[in-house]
């Protein structure tokens, strides 16, 4: 699966470690800049897009919104250390395929991404529960 990563330098390094455990993926591009990521998405048509929230020039959520419009059948996954409920709610509105936290081991993240590639929509369960609690008890 041709994969694009857009994340900070540390995030890219961690996601490369995750993808190294997934021989079914091939990293075709990585950047820390949201605008560059969107240009690469439109030019390269990756089969999997992994985005951090914190990017230069354009947020990961803004990139996700455009990527989903341009490539509606491509899994777009937010992979970030940011676990703010507002970001998860926005990601849901946009229609991302998953929101996974980088606070888990690389092996577990690889397993989660495999599940997404198999057709599941997947969100970090503990984060999703905290987000729901903020809606129920603001």
N, C-alpha and C positions, 0 to 999 in steps of 0.2 A: 504494500500500500504506500503510494507516494505521499509523504508527510511533510507539512510545513509547520515550523515552530516560530512563534513570535513571543518572546519573553525577555526579561532582563538577562544579563550575562550569566548570573548564577542560575536563573531559571532554565536557560538554554542548556547549561551544563548538566543540570539534573535531568532534563527531558531527554538529552542525548543518552544518558545512562539508562533511562527507562526504555528508550527505543532500541538500545543495544541488546536488551533482553527479548526483543520482538523481531526475529528475523523476517517476519512477514511484512515489516515496514522498511521503507527506504527514505531517509532524510533527503529532501530535495532543496530545502531552503530554510534558513533561520535568520532572524533579525530581532532587534530590540525596538525597532521603529514601526509604529502602527501603519503609517502611510506606505512605507516600503512593503510591509506585509500585505496590504491590500493590493498593491501593484503586482506583487508576486503571485498572489492568489488568482488574480484575473488573468495573468499571463501563463501561469504554469498549471492551473486546474488540479491542485492536489486532491488526493482521495481522502485525506484526513487533515484537519486543521486544529492545532493545539495553540491556544492563546492564553497569555497571562492578562490580568486586568491592567497592570501597570506597564504601559509602553510609552515610548517617546512619541510626540507629535499627535497621537490619536490613541484613545483607550482601547483595550482589548474588546470591550463591549461594543464600541462603535465599529471596530473591524468586524466583529461577529455579525452585527446587523447587516452590514453590506455584503459580507461573504455569503450569508444565508440567502440574501436576495439574488446574488449572482450565481451561486451554486447550491440550489435548494436540496439536492440529494446528497451533498457532502456532509459528513459528520463534522460539526464545529463544537469543540470542547474547550471550556474554560478550565485551565489548570493553574491554580494560584494559591498562594499562602493567605490571601485575603479572604476572611470569612465574615464579611459584613452582610447582614440580611438584605440590605437594599440592593447590593450587587447581585445576589442570587435571584431576587424578585425581578430585577431588570433582565437578567439572563433568561429567566423563564418567559418573560414577555417577548423577548427577541426570538426565542425558539431554539436555543442551543440544545445540542444532543446530550450534554453533560456538563457538570460543574464539579470538579474534583480538586481536593486540596493537596498541596505539595508537602504537607506535614506527614504524609504516610510514607512507608518505605517504597523504594523504586519498584520492587517486585509486585507489591500490592497495586500500585498505580498501573503497572503494565497489565495486570490481570483485569483491572477495571476498564482500561482502554480496549482490551480484547473483547470484553463484553459489549462495549459500544460498537465496535466493528462488526459484531455478530448481530447487531440490530436493536440492542437495548438502548433506552434512554436512562442515564445513570447520574445520580447526584449523591454527594457525600451525605450519608444518612443522618449523622449527628448534626451537621450543619443545617440540613433541611429541617430537622426537628426544632432546632433553636430558632430558625427563621419563622416557622409556623407558630411557635410560641409568641413571637413578637406581634404576630397578627391577631392572635387570640387574646393576649393580655398585653396591650401596648403600654 
